[in-house]
Amino acid sequence: MLTNLPDRLTNLWQQLIGSYWFIPTACVLVGILLAPILVTIDQHFNRDMVREITFAFTGDDDAARAIMTTIAGAVLGVAGTTFSITIAVLSMASSQFGPRLLRNFLTDTPNQFVLGAFIGTFSYSLLVLKAIHKYDVGFGVPQLSVTFAIIMAITCALLLVYFVQHMVHAIQASHVIQGASNEAIKNIRYWYSNRCDIEHQRNIEHHDVEQFKHWSATPIYPPHSGYLQQIYLESLITLSQDYGGVVQINSSLGHFVTDKNVIGYFYQRPVEDPSNLQKTKMPHLAIIPRTPDGLFWQRFAGCIRLEQRLTQSNDIAYSLGQMTEIAVRALSPGINDPKTAVNCVQSLTNCLSIMMRCQPPTPYHFYKPVHEKDIADTVSHPSSAILAVVTHMPKISDFIDSSLGEIRRYAAADLMVLKALCQAMIDLNYARVNDAQLQTLIHEIKLIERAGADNLNYHQLADDLTAMCEQAETFIMSEDAQHHYFHYISDFDAHIRQALQTQSKQA
């Protein structure tokens, strides 16, 4: 559990700041702590200096009590108003963008801070109001505390204006799509590397990579049902190292599994394996491979995190799926907003192009014996790495099919979206780095062409899409296409251009 302590603490922190109550609760605590502190300062503060401050409160206890009562009642009423506005926005967002996008609105930090500022001011005002004593000549009126309450009330009024302006922008489709795109890019940067990892290339040629599937295998079952949200690799590597084998996880992040699903295998290393023979020469590293027992399953349950519902994590597919859901809902008959679907296609294209240019994460994870690390520090030759964990990472073709391909299936009768999808394949071609990606783009263009031919109502529209797909396929297949600009010319435009050229020649 301690090997992945930073990741576990990060997940806990994300859950706290992602909840709707954390920031408002923190603001309430700040108000509760701030009130007695300022009241105490008032007791030891020179009141003649307070009168020299222009905007400071210098009234009697009745005026202070009236002001604090007004502020407490006002900010509580405004807090109820902001909460009502938030509920109305959530209801509209659920119908327009989908219920799974609600979390983006609930976890919006500005909204939580505005509500927390109102409630915190209310808590502060109540405590200061309690500290105002009538006929207390020795103490007097807490003038600094009342002055600070007035400043907080003015700040809350400004925050209310900001809150309305922020919510107006938050419900715009472009803003929601941009937020989902930024989250997806952040997750892509988390998993994908901008440079090719030489160590990864060397490890791919490791002997265990080619042989471990021939070892004795034990199915791995999850401890309970749920969505796979996190895999703690360091803990899993330590578990594989202690039991002398290789753990292979076949399920990807975001997949739903039950306690009866086989999500992977534990491959036990043969006793005569060279890695074991090498390690048994070192008494403090001698590990005899053993089959999984009860302790193995207890430790494995702590190596993964399963949730009963999909939550925001570092899952790329979940982030891309948010934009896909917005596009699919925009194409429904009740909303019928193909322009929003086109914006989603363009944002998805941007995210996928980043993935195509980056080094994908390796599924193979190794560990190096401690003694071997010491040798590598003192001797020039590199230390040997031992395979421990094999994970499953979707390929770029899987991401294209689950995002743009899903939109294609729902937009089969919409020419605007189909043309945007065809243009997306052309844009992705500028970012491709290998032939496998090229074949994926060509395959998707053929599916777009077939979808339009089978579902568009007018043959003129189908012919227009077919012509664009054919020109796009020819352009992508041409050499040096990544250094040229693609411009689609329809048959009608070509006919008009030819007619104009003929007239100019006759003139």
Phi, psi and omega in degrees: 000326183282340182295330178248032182301317178300318179294320180293319177294324177296317178298319178296318179294320178295324177293324180291309182288341178278347178279154185282345187261344190293305182294315175300321178295319178297321179293323176297317178297321177297317178296320179294322180282328184288326183299305180295331179294313180291325177296320177295320177297323179301325182293333184248014184258143179287118185286339176293329178288329179294322182293338178282344178279125187298313186269005182285151178278129181230020182280184180273187184291326179295317178294319179297318180294321179294318180295315182293323178295318179296316181296315181298315180292322183292312184291329176292320176294320178293323177299319176296324178294314179297323178294320178295319178297319180297317179297320179295319178295320178296320178296317179291320180294325179296322181280332184267318185252342181113149183294334181285349176271356181296328183297329178295328178281321181292326182269011179291115185299316179302319179298316180295321181292321179297313178297320178295324179296320178295312182291322177296319177296322178297315179297318179297318182295321179297316182291322177292322177299323178293332183276355179274113183250135177277143179063023177266089186288323183294324183265307180085191182275132176288084188293318179296321180295318178292321178299316179295325177296321178296317178298318178296323178294318177295320177298319179297324177296319178292323178295328178296318177297316178297322181297316179296315180296321180293319181291328177298319178285328185293331183272358177286139184299320181298322179292318180295317180295319179296321178296317177295323178294318178297321178295319179296318179297321178298318178291325177295317177297331180290320185266321187265147180252144180284345181236157179282127183275111181295322179298322177297318179296324180289321182292334180299330181273011181294148183296321183295331181298325182269343189247344192293334181288349177269359180278173178292127187248140175239123180298145178249128179246144177290155180293332178200173181283154177154184178268132179286110186255333185205142173238117180272098189294319183297318177295321180291323177295318178297320178297316179296321180295319182291329182260003175062056180200196181231129176261124177247123178255116183268343181274143178266165176298137180094349180285144176269131181228153173252171181289355177256357180283142171271109182262357179173191182218152170251115181264115182279128182290132178300149182298324182274011180297140181304326180295320178292318180297323180292322183283330181291347175286348180247106187303323183282356178242003185293119178232120179268123180303138182219153181285154180298137178237192181299322179295325178300314183290327176295318179290324179295324179299332177273355180271348179230158178237120180247135179238152180282348177216155179290129179235166180291126180214200178272018182284119180292318182299324179294319180293316177294326180296333177295315178292324177297320180294322177298317180294316181296318179292326178293335180273358180290153181299330181290330181256309174053063181233077184294335180296321176296321177297322178295320177298322177295320178299318180293321178292320176296322178299319178297315180294316181292326178294325176295319180295322183291331182272348186259165177282119181292155179293143179284140175280349184260130182232129188242165170226155181242129179303149183299318180295323179293326178294321179296320178296320181295332179285332184256339182245153186286334185283150183286156179277156181277142179251140182246129182294135182232317186223140174235119181251170180248125178236124179302147178277171180296328178295325178293319179293322179295318181291322183281346180250286180292324178295323178294320177295321179301321182293331179269341182255027185296338181249016181241111184294321182300314182288321179297321177292324176295323177293320177296318177295328178296321178296323177294318179294322178291334179297330178292341183255354185291152183233355180210172182288332179297318176294324178298315180295325177296317180294319178296318179298319180292324177297319178297321178293323177295317179297318180292322179298319178291320180295329184270342190235340179290139188287325183251138183292335177296321178293318179296320178295323179297315179294319180299317179297320179293317179296320179294317178294322179294318180296318177297320180294316182294322182284344182287153178287145179060031180291336182288353180246016180231159181264136179262129177226119181277130177241115180288165179298323180295315179296322179295322178295316179296318181296320180293321179295320179294320179295321179294318179295321180293324178291321179292327179289000000 
